[in-house]
Amino acid sequence: MELNTSLAGQIYAKARTAAAPSPQGEAGGMGATFVKLSETFAQTLASGEATAKAAMTGDADPHALVQALASTESAVQTVATVRDKVVEAYQEILRMPV
């Protein structure tokens, strides 16, 4: 009987470590993807802001300002769309019967 209990304990320990969530998942997972996307978004906003400041002081040409504003607008629209999809998915999960 002791042998079976010991064997069951070993199998449980292996299964527990195999099923344990890792903070970064396999090869980074979705968490790493979202971190990378948020860093890119922040860089796009910072670049647009720097270009706008340079244009106000006369250090940047209007063409660069228009490009920066278009890039920033596109990034903000993308983030808003992703946010809407995440909220929609969350609401769908809440509507699921238990």
C-alpha positions as CSV (number, residue, x, y, z in Angstrom):
1,M,0.0,0.0,0.0
2,E,2.8,2.4,0.8
3,L,4.3,1.8,-2.6
4,N,1.1,2.8,-4.4
5,T,0.9,6.0,-2.2
6,S,4.5,6.9,-3.0
7,L,3.9,6.2,-6.7
8,A,0.8,8.3,-6.8
9,G,2.6,11.1,-5.0
10,Q,5.4,11.1,-7.6
11,I,2.9,11.1,-10.5
12,Y,1.0,14.0,-8.9
13,A,4.2,16.0,-8.4
14,K,5.2,15.5,-12.1
15,A,1.8,16.4,-13.3
16,R,1.6,19.5,-11.1
17,T,4.9,20.9,-12.4
18,A,4.0,20.1,-16.0
19,A,0.6,21.9,-15.7
20,A,2.0,24.8,-13.7
21,P,1.6,28.1,-15.5
22,S,4.7,29.9,-16.4
23,P,4.8,33.7,-16.3
24,Q,6.0,33.9,-19.9
25,G,4.4,30.8,-21.4
26,E,6.0,28.9,-24.3
27,A,8.5,31.1,-26.1
28,G,7.1,34.3,-24.6
29,G,3.5,33.6,-25.3
30,M,0.8,36.3,-25.6
31,G,2.1,38.2,-22.7
32,A,5.4,39.0,-24.5
33,T,3.5,39.9,-27.6
34,F,1.3,42.4,-25.7
35,V,4.4,43.9,-24.0
36,K,6.1,44.3,-27.4
37,L,3.0,45.9,-28.9
38,S,2.6,48.3,-26.0
39,E,6.2,49.3,-26.3
40,T,5.9,49.9,-30.0
41,F,2.7,52.0,-29.4
42,A,4.5,54.1,-26.7
43,Q,7.4,54.6,-29.1
44,T,5.1,55.7,-31.9
45,L,3.3,58.2,-29.6
46,A,6.6,59.6,-28.3
47,S,8.0,59.9,-31.9
48,G,4.8,61.8,-32.9
49,E,5.0,64.1,-30.0
50,A,8.7,64.8,-30.6
51,T,8.0,65.6,-34.2
52,A,5.1,67.9,-33.3
53,K,7.3,69.8,-30.8
54,A,10.0,70.1,-33.5
55,A,7.5,71.4,-36.0
56,M,6.2,74.0,-33.5
57,T,9.8,75.3,-33.0
58,G,10.5,75.2,-36.8
59,D,13.0,72.3,-36.7
60,A,10.8,69.8,-38.6
61,D,9.2,70.2,-42.0
62,P,5.4,69.9,-42.4
63,H,5.7,66.7,-44.3
64,A,7.4,64.9,-41.4
65,L,4.7,66.3,-39.1
66,V,1.9,64.9,-41.3
67,Q,3.5,61.5,-41.4
68,A,4.0,61.5,-37.6
69,L,0.4,62.5,-37.0
70,A,-0.9,59.9,-39.5
71,S,1.2,57.2,-37.8
72,T,0.0,58.2,-34.4
73,E,-3.6,58.3,-35.5
74,S,-3.3,54.8,-37.0
75,A,-1.7,53.4,-33.8
76,V,-4.4,54.9,-31.6
77,Q,-7.2,53.5,-33.8
78,T,-5.5,50.1,-33.7
79,V,-5.3,50.1,-29.9
80,A,-8.9,51.2,-29.6
81,T,-10.0,48.4,-31.9
82,V,-8.0,45.8,-29.9
83,R,-9.5,47.2,-26.7
84,D,-13.0,46.9,-28.1
85,K,-12.4,43.3,-29.1
86,V,-11.0,42.4,-25.7
87,V,-14.0,44.0,-24.0
88,E,-16.4,42.2,-26.3
89,A,-14.7,38.9,-25.6
90,Y,-14.8,39.5,-21.9
91,Q,-18.5,40.3,-22.1
92,E,-19.1,37.1,-24.1
93,I,-17.3,35.1,-21.4
94,L,-19.5,36.7,-18.8
95,R,-22.6,35.6,-20.7
96,M,-21.6,32.0,-20.8
97,P,-23.7,29.7,-18.6
98,V,-21.9,28.1,-15.8
